[in-house]
Amino acid sequence: MDKDAIEKVIEKVREGLKPEGGDIELISEKDGVLYVRLTGSCESCPMSGLTMTNWVEKTLLEGIPGLKGVKAV
């Protein structure tokens, strides 16, 4: 998987989270799956699960060719 493409889309997600005090950290990539962690205000937000599945995961899957999945750690 292209690391530049991953970083580009991660930055897009980051820009969307920062206005709310959140951020995203890329932990690793293995076998086409990205392992990420929401940080900042997203860590304790009760809506972080929805944010992860409805926006973060969707954005990453659409923006990174060959990506099979996204897992929160």
PyMOL Python script that loads the backbone (N, CA, C, O; Angstrom):
from pymol import cmd

cmd.read_pdbstr("""\
ATOM      1  N   MET A   1       0.846  -1.183   0.000  1.00  0.00           N
ATOM      2  CA  MET A   1       0.000   0.000   0.000  1.00  0.00           C
ATOM      3  C   MET A   1       0.891   1.247   0.000  1.00  0.00           C
ATOM      4  O   MET A   1       1.933   1.272   0.656  1.00  0.00           O
ATOM      5  N   ASP A   2       0.484   2.256  -0.723  1.00  0.00           N
ATOM      6  CA  ASP A   2       1.244   3.491  -0.871  1.00  0.00           C
ATOM      7  C   ASP A   2       1.181   4.337   0.407  1.00  0.00           C
ATOM      8  O   ASP A   2       0.119   4.842   0.773  1.00  0.00           O
ATOM      9  N   LYS A   3       2.316   4.485   1.075  1.00  0.00           N
ATOM     10  CA  LYS A   3       2.363   5.231   2.339  1.00  0.00           C
ATOM     11  C   LYS A   3       1.994   6.703   2.154  1.00  0.00           C
ATOM     12  O   LYS A   3       1.402   7.308   3.047  1.00  0.00           O
ATOM     13  N   ASP A   4       2.338   7.280   1.005  1.00  0.00           N
ATOM     14  CA  ASP A   4       1.966   8.671   0.747  1.00  0.00           C
ATOM     15  C   ASP A   4       0.450   8.825   0.643  1.00  0.00           C
ATOM     16  O   ASP A   4      -0.115   9.796   1.147  1.00  0.00           O
ATOM     17  N   ALA A   5      -0.200   7.875  -0.006  1.00  0.00           N
ATOM     18  CA  ALA A   5      -1.669   7.906  -0.128  1.00  0.00           C
ATOM     19  C   ALA A   5      -2.312   7.771   1.245  1.00  0.00           C
ATOM     20  O   ALA A   5      -3.289   8.455   1.550  1.00  0.00           O
ATOM     21  N   ILE A   6      -1.760   6.886   2.071  1.00  0.00           N
ATOM     22  CA  ILE A   6      -2.286   6.701   3.422  1.00  0.00           C
ATOM     23  C   ILE A   6      -2.169   8.006   4.207  1.00  0.00           C
ATOM     24  O   ILE A   6      -3.136   8.450   4.827  1.00  0.00           O
ATOM     25  N   GLU A   7      -0.994   8.615   4.180  1.00  0.00           N
ATOM     26  CA  GLU A   7      -0.777   9.853   4.934  1.00  0.00           C
ATOM     27  C   GLU A   7      -1.677  10.981   4.441  1.00  0.00           C
ATOM     28  O   GLU A   7      -2.158  11.787   5.239  1.00  0.00           O
ATOM     29  N   LYS A   8      -1.905  11.041   3.135  1.00  0.00           N
ATOM     30  CA  LYS A   8      -2.764  12.080   2.557  1.00  0.00           C
ATOM     31  C   LYS A   8      -4.189  11.963   3.090  1.00  0.00           C
ATOM     32  O   LYS A   8      -4.800  12.968   3.454  1.00  0.00           O
ATOM     33  N   VAL A   9      -4.719  10.750   3.136  1.00  0.00           N
ATOM     34  CA  VAL A   9      -6.092  10.547   3.597  1.00  0.00           C
ATOM     35  C   VAL A   9      -6.168  10.695   5.121  1.00  0.00           C
ATOM     36  O   VAL A   9      -7.149  11.230   5.638  1.00  0.00           O
ATOM     37  N   ILE A  10      -5.147  10.227   5.842  1.00  0.00           N
ATOM     38  CA  ILE A  10      -5.105  10.419   7.294  1.00  0.00           C
ATOM     39  C   ILE A  10      -5.138  11.917   7.613  1.00  0.00           C
ATOM     40  O   ILE A  10      -5.814  12.341   8.550  1.00  0.00           O
ATOM     41  N   GLU A  11      -4.417  12.702   6.842  1.00  0.00           N
ATOM     42  CA  GLU A  11      -4.398  14.154   7.066  1.00  0.00           C
ATOM     43  C   GLU A  11      -5.780  14.759   6.809  1.00  0.00           C
ATOM     44  O   GLU A  11      -6.195  15.677   7.517  1.00  0.00           O
ATOM     45  N   LYS A  12      -6.485  14.256   5.814  1.00  0.00           N
ATOM     46  CA  LYS A  12      -7.858  14.725   5.542  1.00  0.00           C
ATOM     47  C   LYS A  12      -8.761  14.430   6.743  1.00  0.00           C
ATOM     48  O   LYS A  12      -9.552  15.279   7.152  1.00  0.00           O
ATOM     49  N   VAL A  13      -8.639  13.231   7.301  1.00  0.00           N
ATOM     50  CA  VAL A  13      -9.422  12.857   8.483  1.00  0.00           C
ATOM     51  C   VAL A  13      -9.032  13.750   9.656  1.00  0.00           C
ATOM     52  O   VAL A  13      -9.892  14.249  10.382  1.00  0.00           O
ATOM     53  N   ARG A  14      -7.741  13.943   9.832  1.00  0.00           N
ATOM     54  CA  ARG A  14      -7.226  14.779  10.927  1.00  0.00           C
ATOM     55  C   ARG A  14      -7.819  16.187  10.866  1.00  0.00           C
ATOM     56  O   ARG A  14      -8.225  16.741  11.888  1.00  0.00           O
ATOM     57  N   GLU A  15      -7.866  16.761   9.665  1.00  0.00           N
ATOM     58  CA  GLU A  15      -8.415  18.106   9.500  1.00  0.00           C
ATOM     59  C   GLU A  15      -9.888  18.165   9.908  1.00  0.00           C
ATOM     60  O   GLU A  15     -10.356  19.186  10.412  1.00  0.00           O
ATOM     61  N   GLY A  16     -10.612  17.076   9.690  1.00  0.00           N
ATOM     62  CA  GLY A  16     -12.017  17.024  10.078  1.00  0.00           C
ATOM     63  C   GLY A  16     -12.216  16.865  11.575  1.00  0.00           C
ATOM     64  O   GLY A  16     -13.222  17.325  12.115  1.00  0.00           O
ATOM     65  N   LEU A  17     -11.276  16.224  12.253  1.00  0.00           N
ATOM     66  CA  LEU A  17     -11.390  15.983  13.686  1.00  0.00           C
ATOM     67  C   LEU A  17     -10.890  17.157  14.531  1.00  0.00           C
ATOM     68  O   LEU A  17     -11.396  17.398  15.627  1.00  0.00           O
ATOM     69  N   LYS A  18      -9.903  17.880  14.021  1.00  0.00           N
ATOM     70  CA  LYS A  18      -9.268  18.945  14.811  1.00  0.00           C
ATOM     71  C   LYS A  18     -10.212  20.058  15.267  1.00  0.00           C
ATOM     72  O   LYS A  18     -10.048  20.538  16.389  1.00  0.00           O
ATOM     73  N   PRO A  19     -11.183  20.496  14.475  1.00  0.00           N
ATOM     74  CA  PRO A  19     -12.077  21.555  14.965  1.00  0.00           C
ATOM     75  C   PRO A  19     -12.833  21.166  16.240  1.00  0.00           C
ATOM     76  O   PRO A  19     -13.247  22.033  17.010  1.00  0.00           O
ATOM     77  N   GLU A  20     -13.008  19.871  16.455  1.00  0.00           N
ATOM     78  CA  GLU A  20     -13.701  19.388  17.648  1.00  0.00           C
ATOM     79  C   GLU A  20     -12.719  18.991  18.754  1.00  0.00           C
ATOM     80  O   GLU A  20     -13.128  18.470  19.792  1.00  0.00           O
ATOM     81  N   GLY A  21     -11.429  19.236  18.532  1.00  0.00           N
ATOM     82  CA  GLY A  21     -10.414  18.907  19.530  1.00  0.00           C
ATOM     83  C   GLY A  21      -9.902  17.486  19.437  1.00  0.00           C
ATOM     84  O   GLY A  21      -9.211  17.015  20.340  1.00  0.00           O
ATOM     85  N   GLY A  22     -10.231  16.799  18.359  1.00  0.00           N
ATOM     86  CA  GLY A  22      -9.799  15.418  18.195  1.00  0.00           C
ATOM     87  C   GLY A  22      -8.645  15.284  17.225  1.00  0.00           C
ATOM     88  O   GLY A  22      -8.226  16.251  16.590  1.00  0.00           O
ATOM     89  N   ASP A  23      -8.143  14.071  17.123  1.00  0.00           N
ATOM     90  CA  ASP A  23      -7.054  13.767  16.206  1.00  0.00           C
ATOM     91  C   ASP A  23      -7.077  12.271  15.933  1.00  0.00           C
ATOM     92  O   ASP A  23      -7.833  11.528  16.559  1.00  0.00           O
ATOM     93  N   ILE A  24      -6.254  11.838  15.005  1.00  0.00           N
ATOM     94  CA  ILE A  24      -6.136  10.420  14.671  1.00  0.00           C
ATOM     95  C   ILE A  24      -4.670  10.069  14.587  1.00  0.00           C
ATOM     96  O   ILE A  24      -3.856  10.856  14.105  1.00  0.00           O
ATOM     97  N   GLU A  25      -4.341   8.889  15.054  1.00  0.00           N
ATOM     98  CA  GLU A  25      -2.971   8.401  15.035  1.00  0.00           C
ATOM     99  C   GLU A  25      -2.948   7.081  14.266  1.00  0.00           C
ATOM    100  O   GLU A  25      -3.715   6.167  14.569  1.00  0.00           O
ATOM    101  N   LEU A  26      -2.074   6.989  13.282  1.00  0.00           N
ATOM    102  CA  LEU A  26      -1.891   5.745  12.544  1.00  0.00           C
ATOM    103  C   LEU A  26      -0.943   4.870  13.353  1.00  0.00           C
ATOM    104  O   LEU A  26       0.208   5.244  13.577  1.00  0.00           O
ATOM    105  N   ILE A  27      -1.415   3.722  13.786  1.00  0.00           N
ATOM    106  CA  ILE A  27      -0.600   2.813  14.591  1.00  0.00           C
ATOM    107  C   ILE A  27       0.206   1.886  13.684  1.00  0.00           C
ATOM    108  O   ILE A  27       1.423   1.769  13.833  1.00  0.00           O
ATOM    109  N   SER A  28      -0.471   1.233  12.749  1.00  0.00           N
ATOM    110  CA  SER A  28       0.235   0.341  11.829  1.00  0.00           C
ATOM    111  C   SER A  28      -0.667  -0.039  10.671  1.00  0.00           C
ATOM    112  O   SER A  28      -1.860   0.267  10.650  1.00  0.00           O
ATOM    113  N   GLU A  29      -0.051  -0.722   9.701  1.00  0.00           N
ATOM    114  CA  GLU A  29      -0.771  -1.280   8.561  1.00  0.00           C
ATOM    115  C   GLU A  29      -0.291  -2.708   8.416  1.00  0.00           C
ATOM    116  O   GLU A  29       0.912  -2.963   8.382  1.00  0.00           O
ATOM    117  N   LYS A  30      -1.221  -3.633   8.332  1.00  0.00           N
ATOM    118  CA  LYS A  30      -0.847  -5.034   8.168  1.00  0.00           C
ATOM    119  C   LYS A  30      -1.887  -5.735   7.299  1.00  0.00           C
ATOM    120  O   LYS A  30      -3.085  -5.696   7.583  1.00  0.00           O
ATOM    121  N   ASP A  31      -1.414  -6.364   6.256  1.00  0.00           N
ATOM    122  CA  ASP A  31      -2.272  -7.154   5.366  1.00  0.00           C
ATOM    123  C   ASP A  31      -3.477  -6.369   4.848  1.00  0.00           C
ATOM    124  O   ASP A  31      -4.580  -6.906   4.753  1.00  0.00           O
ATOM    125  N   GLY A  32      -3.261  -5.101   4.516  1.00  0.00           N
ATOM    126  CA  GLY A  32      -4.327  -4.289   3.945  1.00  0.00           C
ATOM    127  C   GLY A  32      -5.290  -3.698   4.953  1.00  0.00           C
ATOM    128  O   GLY A  32      -6.325  -3.151   4.569  1.00  0.00           O
ATOM    129  N   VAL A  33      -4.971  -3.795   6.238  1.00  0.00           N
ATOM    130  CA  VAL A  33      -5.820  -3.235   7.288  1.00  0.00           C
ATOM    131  C   VAL A  33      -5.033  -2.161   8.028  1.00  0.00           C
ATOM    132  O   VAL A  33      -3.893  -2.382   8.435  1.00  0.00           O
ATOM    133  N   LEU A  34      -5.655  -0.993   8.197  1.00  0.00           N
ATOM    134  CA  LEU A  34      -5.038   0.082   8.977  1.00  0.00           C
ATOM    135  C   LEU A  34      -5.516   0.001  10.413  1.00  0.00           C
ATOM    136  O   LEU A  34      -6.703  -0.192  10.676  1.00  0.00           O
ATOM    137  N   TYR A  35      -4.593   0.149  11.331  1.00  0.00           N
ATOM    138  CA  TYR A  35      -4.900   0.195  12.754  1.00  0.00           C
ATOM    139  C   TYR A  35      -4.681   1.631  13.202  1.00  0.00           C
ATOM    140  O   TYR A  35      -3.570   2.153  13.114  1.00  0.00           O
ATOM    141  N   VAL A  36      -5.742   2.267  13.683  1.00  0.00           N
ATOM    142  CA  VAL A  36      -5.693   3.679  14.042  1.00  0.00           C
ATOM    143  C   VAL A  36      -6.247   3.886  15.450  1.00  0.00           C
ATOM    144  O   VAL A  36      -6.962   3.043  15.991  1.00  0.00           O
ATOM    145  N   ARG A  37      -5.896   5.019  16.014  1.00  0.00           N
ATOM    146  CA  ARG A  37      -6.404   5.397  17.335  1.00  0.00           C
ATOM    147  C   ARG A  37      -6.906   6.837  17.262  1.00  0.00           C
ATOM    148  O   ARG A  37      -6.200   7.732  16.799  1.00  0.00           O
ATOM    149  N   LEU A  38      -8.128   7.042  17.723  1.00  0.00           N
ATOM    150  CA  LEU A  38      -8.636   8.403  17.859  1.00  0.00           C
ATOM    151  C   LEU A  38      -8.075   8.973  19.162  1.00  0.00           C
ATOM    152  O   LEU A  38      -8.058   8.295  20.189  1.00  0.00           O
ATOM    153  N   THR A  39      -7.619  10.223  19.110  1.00  0.00           N
ATOM    154  CA  THR A  39      -7.016  10.846  20.281  1.00  0.00           C
ATOM    155  C   THR A  39      -7.673  12.197  20.546  1.00  0.00           C
ATOM    156  O   THR A  39      -8.599  12.600  19.842  1.00  0.00           O
ATOM    157  N   GLY A  40      -7.182  12.884  21.569  1.00  0.00           N
ATOM    158  CA  GLY A  40      -7.745  14.185  21.935  1.00  0.00           C
ATOM    159  C   GLY A  40      -9.137  14.000  22.497  1.00  0.00           C
ATOM    160  O   GLY A  40      -9.401  13.034  23.214  1.00  0.00           O
ATOM    161  N   SER A  41     -10.023  14.914  22.177  1.00  0.00           N
ATOM    162  CA  SER A  41     -11.387  14.842  22.706  1.00  0.00           C
ATOM    163  C   SER A  41     -12.139  13.618  22.195  1.00  0.00           C
ATOM    164  O   SER A  41     -13.140  13.217  22.789  1.00  0.00           O
ATOM    165  N   CYS A  42     -11.669  13.020  21.101  1.00  0.00           N
ATOM    166  CA  CYS A  42     -12.330  11.823  20.556  1.00  0.00           C
ATOM    167  C   CYS A  42     -12.167  10.608  21.476  1.00  0.00           C
ATOM    168  O   CYS A  42     -12.991   9.693  21.453  1.00  0.00           O
ATOM    169  N   GLU A  43     -11.116  10.602  22.274  1.00  0.00           N
ATOM    170  CA  GLU A  43     -10.875   9.456  23.161  1.00  0.00           C
ATOM    171  C   GLU A  43     -12.020   9.220  24.134  1.00  0.00           C
ATOM    172  O   GLU A  43     -12.412   8.081  24.384  1.00  0.00           O
ATOM    173  N   SER A  44     -12.546  10.296  24.673  1.00  0.00           N
ATOM    174  CA  SER A  44     -13.573  10.161  25.703  1.00  0.00           C
ATOM    175  C   SER A  44     -14.985  10.485  25.200  1.00  0.00           C
ATOM    176  O   SER A  44     -15.941  10.472  25.975  1.00  0.00           O
ATOM    177  N   CYS A  45     -15.107  10.767  23.929  1.00  0.00           N
ATOM    178  CA  CYS A  45     -16.411  11.127  23.377  1.00  0.00           C
ATOM    179  C   CYS A  45     -17.291   9.892  23.237  1.00  0.00           C
ATOM    180  O   CYS A  45     -16.849   8.881  22.692  1.00  0.00           O
ATOM    181  N   PRO A  46     -18.533   9.958  23.721  1.00  0.00           N
ATOM    182  CA  PRO A  46     -19.420   8.805  23.585  1.00  0.00           C
ATOM    183  C   PRO A  46     -19.813   8.518  22.128  1.00  0.00           C
ATOM    184  O   PRO A  46     -20.319   7.436  21.828  1.00  0.00           O
ATOM    185  N   MET A  47     -19.588   9.464  21.239  1.00  0.00           N
ATOM    186  CA  MET A  47     -19.937   9.286  19.832  1.00  0.00           C
ATOM    187  C   MET A  47     -18.752   8.800  18.990  1.00  0.00           C
ATOM    188  O   MET A  47     -18.877   8.671  17.772  1.00  0.00           O
ATOM    189  N   SER A  48     -17.612   8.531  19.619  1.00  0.00           N
ATOM    190  CA  SER A  48     -16.408   8.181  18.855  1.00  0.00           C
ATOM    191  C   SER A  48     -16.585   6.894  18.043  1.00  0.00           C
ATOM    192  O   SER A  48     -15.999   6.763  16.969  1.00  0.00           O
ATOM    193  N   GLY A  49     -17.369   5.960  18.532  1.00  0.00           N
ATOM    194  CA  GLY A  49     -17.624   4.736  17.765  1.00  0.00           C
ATOM    195  C   GLY A  49     -18.342   5.029  16.462  1.00  0.00           C
ATOM    196  O   GLY A  49     -18.011   4.464  15.419  1.00  0.00           O
ATOM    197  N   LEU A  50     -19.323   5.911  16.523  1.00  0.00           N
ATOM    198  CA  LEU A  50     -20.035   6.310  15.304  1.00  0.00           C
ATOM    199  C   LEU A  50     -19.137   7.103  14.373  1.00  0.00           C
ATOM    200  O   LEU A  50     -19.171   6.915  13.157  1.00  0.00           O
ATOM    201  N   THR A  51     -18.337   7.987  14.943  1.00  0.00           N
ATOM    202  CA  THR A  51     -17.395   8.758  14.131  1.00  0.00           C
ATOM    203  C   THR A  51     -16.446   7.816  13.412  1.00  0.00           C
ATOM    204  O   THR A  51     -16.147   7.999  12.232  1.00  0.00           O
ATOM    205  N   MET A  52     -15.978   6.812  14.128  1.00  0.00           N
ATOM    206  CA  MET A  52     -15.038   5.856  13.530  1.00  0.00           C
ATOM    207  C   MET A  52     -15.675   5.113  12.366  1.00  0.00           C
ATOM    208  O   MET A  52     -15.079   5.039  11.291  1.00  0.00           O
ATOM    209  N   THR A  53     -16.855   4.567  12.550  1.00  0.00           N
ATOM    210  CA  THR A  53     -17.451   3.756  11.484  1.00  0.00           C
ATOM    211  C   THR A  53     -18.097   4.586  10.383  1.00  0.00           C
ATOM    212  O   THR A  53     -17.964   4.252   9.205  1.00  0.00           O
ATOM    213  N   ASN A  54     -18.784   5.648  10.738  1.00  0.00           N
ATOM    214  CA  ASN A  54     -19.536   6.417   9.744  1.00  0.00           C
ATOM    215  C   ASN A  54     -18.706   7.421   8.969  1.00  0.00           C
ATOM    216  O   ASN A  54     -19.086   7.821   7.868  1.00  0.00           O
ATOM    217  N   TRP A  55     -17.567   7.838   9.535  1.00  0.00           N
ATOM    218  CA  TRP A  55     -16.803   8.856   8.821  1.00  0.00           C
ATOM    219  C   TRP A  55     -15.348   8.464   8.618  1.00  0.00           C
ATOM    220  O   TRP A  55     -14.863   8.477   7.487  1.00  0.00           O
ATOM    221  N   VAL A  56     -14.643   8.117   9.686  1.00  0.00           N
ATOM    222  CA  VAL A  56     -13.218   7.808   9.567  1.00  0.00           C
ATOM    223  C   VAL A  56     -13.008   6.589   8.674  1.00  0.00           C
ATOM    224  O   VAL A  56     -12.269   6.659   7.692  1.00  0.00           O
ATOM    225  N   GLU A  57     -13.642   5.492   9.002  1.00  0.00           N
ATOM    226  CA  GLU A  57     -13.470   4.265   8.227  1.00  0.00           C
ATOM    227  C   GLU A  57     -13.907   4.459   6.776  1.00  0.00           C
ATOM    228  O   GLU A  57     -13.209   4.039   5.854  1.00  0.00           O
ATOM    229  N   LYS A  58     -15.047   5.087   6.577  1.00  0.00           N
ATOM    230  CA  LYS A  58     -15.567   5.326   5.227  1.00  0.00           C
ATOM    231  C   LYS A  58     -14.591   6.171   4.409  1.00  0.00           C
ATOM    232  O   LYS A  58     -14.307   5.851   3.254  1.00  0.00           O
ATOM    233  N   THR A  59     -14.080   7.241   5.004  1.00  0.00           N
ATOM    234  CA  THR A  59     -13.145   8.127   4.303  1.00  0.00           C
ATOM    235  C   THR A  59     -11.861   7.397   3.930  1.00  0.00           C
ATOM    236  O   THR A  59     -11.361   7.547   2.816  1.00  0.00           O
ATOM    237  N   LEU A  60     -11.329   6.609   4.857  1.00  0.00           N
ATOM    238  CA  LEU A  60     -10.092   5.873   4.588  1.00  0.00           C
ATOM    239  C   LEU A  60     -10.303   4.814   3.506  1.00  0.00           C
ATOM    240  O   LEU A  60      -9.477   4.683   2.603  1.00  0.00           O
ATOM    241  N   LEU A  61     -11.387   4.066   3.588  1.00  0.00           N
ATOM    242  CA  LEU A  61     -11.653   3.026   2.586  1.00  0.00           C
ATOM    243  C   LEU A  61     -11.857   3.610   1.194  1.00  0.00           C
ATOM    244  O   LEU A  61     -11.417   3.028   0.203  1.00  0.00           O
ATOM    245  N   GLU A  62     -12.521   4.754   1.118  1.00  0.00           N
ATOM    246  CA  GLU A  62     -12.753   5.390  -0.179  1.00  0.00           C
ATOM    247  C   GLU A  62     -11.487   6.014  -0.746  1.00  0.00           C
ATOM    248  O   GLU A  62     -11.310   6.065  -1.963  1.00  0.00           O
ATOM    249  N   GLY A  63     -10.604   6.489   0.130  1.00  0.00           N
ATOM    250  CA  GLY A  63      -9.440   7.244  -0.336  1.00  0.00           C
ATOM    251  C   GLY A  63      -8.166   6.464  -0.537  1.00  0.00           C
ATOM    252  O   GLY A  63      -7.216   6.980  -1.125  1.00  0.00           O
ATOM    253  N   ILE A  64      -8.119   5.212  -0.055  1.00  0.00           N
ATOM    254  CA  ILE A  64      -6.873   4.440  -0.143  1.00  0.00           C
ATOM    255  C   ILE A  64      -7.135   3.172  -0.959  1.00  0.00           C
ATOM    256  O   ILE A  64      -7.795   2.246  -0.487  1.00  0.00           O
ATOM    257  N   PRO A  65      -6.618   3.143  -2.175  1.00  0.00           N
ATOM    258  CA  PRO A  65      -6.805   1.969  -3.023  1.00  0.00           C
ATOM    259  C   PRO A  65      -6.205   0.708  -2.375  1.00  0.00           C
ATOM    260  O   PRO A  65      -5.085   0.733  -1.864  1.00  0.00           O
ATOM    261  N   GLY A  66      -6.953  -0.363  -2.407  1.00  0.00           N
ATOM    262  CA  GLY A  66      -6.472  -1.632  -1.878  1.00  0.00           C
ATOM    263  C   GLY A  66      -6.685  -1.838  -0.390  1.00  0.00           C
ATOM    264  O   GLY A  66      -6.388  -2.912   0.133  1.00  0.00           O
ATOM    265  N   LEU A  67      -7.194  -0.823   0.303  1.00  0.00           N
ATOM    266  CA  LEU A  67      -7.427  -0.951   1.731  1.00  0.00           C
ATOM    267  C   LEU A  67      -8.604  -1.901   1.962  1.00  0.00           C
ATOM    268  O   LEU A  67      -9.666  -1.755   1.355  1.00  0.00           O
ATOM    269  N   LYS A  68      -8.396  -2.878   2.851  1.00  0.00           N
ATOM    270  CA  LYS A  68      -9.431  -3.882   3.127  1.00  0.00           C
ATOM    271  C   LYS A  68     -10.250  -3.559   4.354  1.00  0.00           C
ATOM    272  O   LYS A  68     -11.402  -3.981   4.455  1.00  0.00           O
ATOM    273  N   GLY A  69      -9.673  -2.806   5.305  1.00  0.00           N
ATOM    274  CA  GLY A  69     -10.407  -2.518   6.525  1.00  0.00           C
ATOM    275  C   GLY A  69      -9.664  -1.533   7.400  1.00  0.00           C
ATOM    276  O   GLY A  69      -8.499  -1.210   7.167  1.00  0.00           O
ATOM    277  N   VAL A  70     -10.383  -1.062   8.426  1.00  0.00           N
ATOM    278  CA  VAL A  70      -9.839  -0.120   9.397  1.00  0.00           C
ATOM    279  C   VAL A  70     -10.258  -0.629  10.775  1.00  0.00           C
ATOM    280  O   VAL A  70     -11.426  -0.942  11.002  1.00  0.00           O
ATOM    281  N   LYS A  71      -9.309  -0.705  11.675  1.00  0.00           N
ATOM    282  CA  LYS A  71      -9.572  -1.167  13.029  1.00  0.00           C
ATOM    283  C   LYS A  71      -9.116  -0.109  14.033  1.00  0.00           C
ATOM    284  O   LYS A  71      -8.016   0.431  13.923  1.00  0.00           O
ATOM    285  N   ALA A  72      -9.964   0.176  14.998  1.00  0.00           N
ATOM    286  CA  ALA A  72      -9.605   1.092  16.080  1.00  0.00           C
ATOM    287  C   ALA A  72      -8.879   0.296  17.149  1.00  0.00           C
ATOM    288  O   ALA A  72      -9.281  -0.815  17.495  1.00  0.00           O
ATOM    289  N   VAL A  73      -7.809   0.873  17.666  1.00  0.00           N
ATOM    290  CA  VAL A  73      -7.062   0.238  18.765  1.00  0.00           C
ATOM    291  C   VAL A  73      -6.992   1.168  19.952  1.00  0.00           C
ATOM    292  O   VAL A  73      -6.405   0.818  20.976  1.00  0.00           O
TER     293      VAL A  73
END
""", "prot")
cmd.dss("prot")
cmd.show_as("cartoon", "prot")
cmd.util.cbc("prot")
cmd.orient("prot")
